[in-house]
Amino acid sequence: MTDWPRHTLGEVLELLIDHRGKTVKKLGGSFQESGVRVVSAINIKGSRINDENPRYVSEAIFRKWMPNQLRRGDVLLTSEAPLGEMAYVESDLEACLGQRLFALRANPQMVDGRYLYYALSWGPSHEEILSRATGTTVVGIRQAELVKVTIALPPLAEQRGIAEMLGSLDDKIESNRRTISLLNDLMESVYRASLREQSLLAAEVLSPVLGGTPRRDESSYWNGVVPWSSAKDVTANEGSVILTTAEMISYEGVANSAAKVLPAGTTVITARGTVGAMARLGAPMAFNQSCYGLIPVDGISPLEVYWSMRLAVAELRRMAHGTVFDTITMATFSNIELRLPRADIRETVLGQLTSFDMLLQAKLRESSILSILRSALLPLLITGRIQVHVASELVESS
């Protein structure tokens, strides 16, 4: 490990925005349907700012709330619930910062903003953030402790090289994410425009198969070669394709449990708790009993199953019931009505959907490779165990 000097955040930050205790009511306003966006801790996931549960305030409240506005190069850090999630601000951002978020602005004479983001997201600095947290019910970090967190600082030129190297991978992954979102929107539009008037019962279109779990205490059933997914995997890949899973089971485990290995392209839907999250299998996989696999009946394509069910999933959720948590049963599917493309344009529509889907999956697989490469390079670059020019050669050859 390179012996780069370590500095506290208090030494390297130009500005730290902390709005703990600041609320829209205390500022004399209220949330509204449109206006200036409020970014809260729930919006910081997967190293980006998402659009979950958007809230807005007036321009006047924004001016009171944000005397120091967010700029390109700022780092957003959740202070609690959960602690330690981060996002890098790509461009000047007109938004209000919620009370469970810090905004960190690097002193440009000492640290590159994007390097700061990467240095805090992994290793000793990230662990130090977590270790300085306090609380029992909700664990969080106060500003007084955050500024004591230390980061290793190579020369500025090296910082910029590291940030550019890792940033290029993140930028490509984000570009692919936007393309995938656009492709999903296009496929939905194509499918909606093709629908016949009459509906069919789900039983005429698909056959649901409930998953299963091999015995946990039987070691030969686990660490096999069959990807095994759960509701968590489906939810994490909702509206997309499951390419990889955290757990693998053996064929022996499949044979001695209720688990089924279903082919690539099969739609899987969550059956309990959070009902109705949907994803498709990117490879032959098994799944646990929290999910159903939706098998097309003869003459129906997997894409028709996916899109017809995706348009009907709100009705499926309404039919869920249970005492402890919502559940859908085999019987639930018999009451769901699905709509398929008109017979006269069906082949054309399926051809378009297939072409879009092939591109979508190519983007997903590219992003999966880039994510693996980024995860491997981050600790090596941040600790100086690999130089930027060597990392660049690895990326170019991958």
PEPEMO-V748489 format. One line per field, one symbol per residue. ss: DSSP state (2 for helix, 1 for strand, 0 for the rest). phi: phi as a letter, one per 30 degrees, with the letter a starting at -180 (. if undefined). A space follows every 50 residues. Layout:
ss=???
phi=???
This chain:
ss=00001111222211111100000000000001000111102221100110 00001110222222200001000011111100111111000010111000 11111100000022222222202222222220010000010022220001 11100222222222222222222222222222222222222220100001 12220111110000000022211111111022222200001100001110 22222000000100001111010000011110001110001111110000 02222222222222222220100000100222200011001000022222 222222222222222222222222222222220000022222222220
phi=.ddddcbddedccdabcbceidbddddibadbdbkcdcccdddcbiibcc cdhdbbbddddedddbdcddbejdccbddahcdjdbbcddaebdaccddc bccccddddcbdeddeeddddbieddddeddddbkcdbcabdeddddddc bdbdeeddeddddddddddddddddddddddddddddddddedcddddcb deddcbbdbddabdeddcdddchcccdbcbedddddceibbdcbbdcbcc dddddcbddbccdejddcbdcaiddjdbacddaebcadddbccccddejc ceddeddddddcdddeddddalddbdbccededdcccbbcddddbedddd dddddddddedddddddddddddddddeddddcidbdddddddddddd
